[in-house]
Amino acid sequence: MEDQKTEFDRWLKEHFPAARIRFHEPMRCHTTFRAGGPARFMVMPENEEEIALLTARCRRIGLSWFVIGNGSNLLVSDRGYDGLIIKLGRQYAGMSTEGCEIRAQAGVMLSRLSRQAALRDLAGLAFASGIPGTLGGGLMMNAGAYGGELSQAVKSVRVLDGEGQIRTLTKEQMKFGYRTSVLKESGLIALEAVLSLTPGDGKRLLLEMEELNRKRREKQPLEYGSAGSTFKRPAGYFAGQLIEQAGLKGLSVGDAQVSEKHCGFVINRGNASAAEIYTLCRMVQERVYKQFQVELTMEVRLLGEF
Ligand SMILES: Cc1cc2nc3c(=O)[nH]c(=O)nc-3n(C[C@H](O)[C@H](O)[C@H](O)COP(=O)(O)OP(=O)(O)OC[C@H]3O[C@@H](n4cnc5c(N)ncnc54)[C@H](O)[C@@H]3O)c2cc1C
């Protein structure tokens, strides 16, 4: 496999400009947890042809790949990832509006998308303005807040499947649920989506967004690295409340800590390793289960060996 990797190295340099490729790239620079070891390869494509080309090449040589957006719901192992990271970010973030519909590429940040919608007097995305992820990550997770969920606005999603075919999925085919969608286990890559919004008052929407973001700053430990809510909300409970009632507020492993401001967040107070963050998450799960017999499942996605 090392031979194939050396060959892939050469191939990448031939097909992509140096500014959009990385080798042995520390994933702590690409995740909001600010932890994680090196990715063997990373590319930041700027169109769907490039994404299809990369996945086809990986398939041919048996190299694994993983798509990321803003890394705001991701914990990467300290040992890193021995494959290709396809990062869909600002190089792949085009948007266009037609009537009440916005077509946007996967790399656009949800904050920018909701602001652009408001500036065009379109309602339906204000809830997402403080979620620090991309549209692609938001579609995978069916990101939501303050009573809204991305699924409510989705009309269709253009995806690239494991065989290199591009298809358009309807909202129903996206199988959205609580923090999940068909993208999760299928290996489908979201390329772009059409969002169907409703006419609104732009000024009021911007004020609403400001107010929601003020609430976030007040309640969430945004001054530290984290991936937002670490655990999913268990039916009938709030993860943060259970963690606090179990007496785990402030519990630490190295620089990883159960936030004192919001127990639903595991934070990185500086130099936490991914292993420390992971160990703390496991401790929280075990202790909450022991005390309340409630299983907390990770909302954060894991990549690599733990
Ligand atoms: C401070 C803070 C607050 C947060 N608040 C919220 C909140 O209120 N509500 C909420 O829902 N989440 C919240 N999150 C979590 C996170 O921002 C969301 O889950 C977001 O949607 C993740 O997007 P991302 O681009 O960062 O995805 P990443 O973390 O990069 O990836 C997450 C998953 O999506 C997959 N993925 C990414 N892009 C694509 C694509 N184009 N096609 C297929 N799969 C893809 C990845 O493979 C990975 O499995 C918060 C996080 C932080 C740090």
PDBQT file of the ligand as one rigid body, heavy atoms in Angstrom, charges set to zero:
ROOT
HETATM    1  C1  LIG A 401     -20.062  25.562  19.548  1.00  0.00    +0.000 C 
HETATM    2  C2  LIG A 401     -20.877  24.562  18.772  1.00  0.00    +0.000 A 
HETATM    3  C3  LIG A 401     -22.255  24.663  18.733  1.00  0.00    +0.000 A 
HETATM    4  C4  LIG A 401     -23.014  23.740  18.010  1.00  0.00    +0.000 A 
HETATM    5  N1  LIG A 401     -24.370  23.871  18.008  1.00  0.00    +0.000 NA
HETATM    6  C5  LIG A 401     -25.104  22.994  17.291  1.00  0.00    +0.000 A 
HETATM    7  C6  LIG A 401     -26.538  23.120  17.260  1.00  0.00    +0.000 A 
HETATM    8  O1  LIG A 401     -27.109  24.027  17.816  1.00  0.00    +0.000 OA
HETATM    9  N2  LIG A 401     -27.222  22.198  16.541  1.00  0.00    +0.000 N 
HETATM   10  C7  LIG A 401     -26.608  21.179  15.874  1.00  0.00    +0.000 A 
HETATM   11  O2  LIG A 401     -27.294  20.376  15.226  1.00  0.00    +0.000 OA
HETATM   12  N3  LIG A 401     -25.264  21.041  15.889  1.00  0.00    +0.000 NA
HETATM   13  C8  LIG A 401     -24.502  21.918  16.583  1.00  0.00    +0.000 A 
HETATM   14  N4  LIG A 401     -23.144  21.780  16.596  1.00  0.00    +0.000 N 
HETATM   15  C9  LIG A 401     -22.507  20.640  15.927  1.00  0.00    +0.000 C 
HETATM   16  C10 LIG A 401     -22.098  20.894  14.459  1.00  0.00    +0.000 C 
HETATM   17  O3  LIG A 401     -21.843  22.279  14.237  1.00  0.00    +0.000 OA
HETATM   18  C11 LIG A 401     -23.151  20.402  13.472  1.00  0.00    +0.000 C 
HETATM   19  O4  LIG A 401     -23.363  19.006  13.615  1.00  0.00    +0.000 OA
HETATM   20  C12 LIG A 401     -22.774  20.706  12.023  1.00  0.00    +0.000 C 
HETATM   21  O5  LIG A 401     -23.859  20.423  11.207  1.00  0.00    +0.000 OA
HETATM   22  C13 LIG A 401     -21.573  19.901  11.538  1.00  0.00    +0.000 C 
HETATM   23  O6  LIG A 401     -21.150  20.442  10.293  1.00  0.00    +0.000 OA
HETATM   24  P1  LIG A 401     -19.624  20.366   9.837  1.00  0.00    +0.000 P 
HETATM   25  O7  LIG A 401     -19.521  20.956   8.480  1.00  0.00    +0.000 OA
HETATM   26  O8  LIG A 401     -18.740  20.948  10.855  1.00  0.00    +0.000 OA
HETATM   27  O9  LIG A 401     -19.430  18.787   9.749  1.00  0.00    +0.000 OA
HETATM   28  P2  LIG A 401     -18.138  17.949  10.128  1.00  0.00    +0.000 P 
HETATM   29  O10 LIG A 401     -17.913  17.990  11.592  1.00  0.00    +0.000 OA
HETATM   30  O11 LIG A 401     -17.011  18.314   9.250  1.00  0.00    +0.000 OA
HETATM   31  O12 LIG A 401     -18.658  16.494   9.752  1.00  0.00    +0.000 OA
HETATM   32  C14 LIG A 401     -19.694  15.888  10.523  1.00  0.00    +0.000 C 
HETATM   33  C15 LIG A 401     -20.163  14.618   9.788  1.00  0.00    +0.000 C 
HETATM   34  O13 LIG A 401     -20.753  15.007   8.549  1.00  0.00    +0.000 OA
HETATM   35  C16 LIG A 401     -20.106  14.375   7.463  1.00  0.00    +0.000 C 
HETATM   36  N5  LIG A 401     -20.098  15.303   6.338  1.00  0.00    +0.000 N 
HETATM   37  C17 LIG A 401     -19.612  16.569   6.289  1.00  0.00    +0.000 A 
HETATM   38  N6  LIG A 401     -19.816  17.103   5.082  1.00  0.00    +0.000 NA
HETATM   39  C18 LIG A 401     -20.423  16.156   4.325  1.00  0.00    +0.000 A 
HETATM   40  C19 LIG A 401     -20.889  16.102   2.979  1.00  0.00    +0.000 A 
HETATM   41  N7  LIG A 401     -20.768  17.131   2.146  1.00  0.00    +0.000 N 
HETATM   42  N8  LIG A 401     -21.466  14.951   2.543  1.00  0.00    +0.000 NA
HETATM   43  C20 LIG A 401     -21.599  13.885   3.376  1.00  0.00    +0.000 A 
HETATM   44  N9  LIG A 401     -21.186  13.887   4.652  1.00  0.00    +0.000 NA
HETATM   45  C21 LIG A 401     -20.610  15.016   5.119  1.00  0.00    +0.000 A 
HETATM   46  C22 LIG A 401     -18.715  14.010   7.963  1.00  0.00    +0.000 C 
HETATM   47  O14 LIG A 401     -18.191  12.892   7.264  1.00  0.00    +0.000 OA
HETATM   48  C23 LIG A 401     -18.998  13.690   9.425  1.00  0.00    +0.000 C 
HETATM   49  O15 LIG A 401     -19.430  12.355   9.571  1.00  0.00    +0.000 OA
HETATM   50  C24 LIG A 401     -22.363  22.693  17.308  1.00  0.00    +0.000 A 
HETATM   51  C25 LIG A 401     -20.962  22.607  17.325  1.00  0.00    +0.000 A 
HETATM   52  C26 LIG A 401     -20.217  23.528  18.037  1.00  0.00    +0.000 A 
HETATM   53  C27 LIG A 401     -18.712  23.440  18.022  1.00  0.00    +0.000 C 
ENDROOT
TORSDOF 0
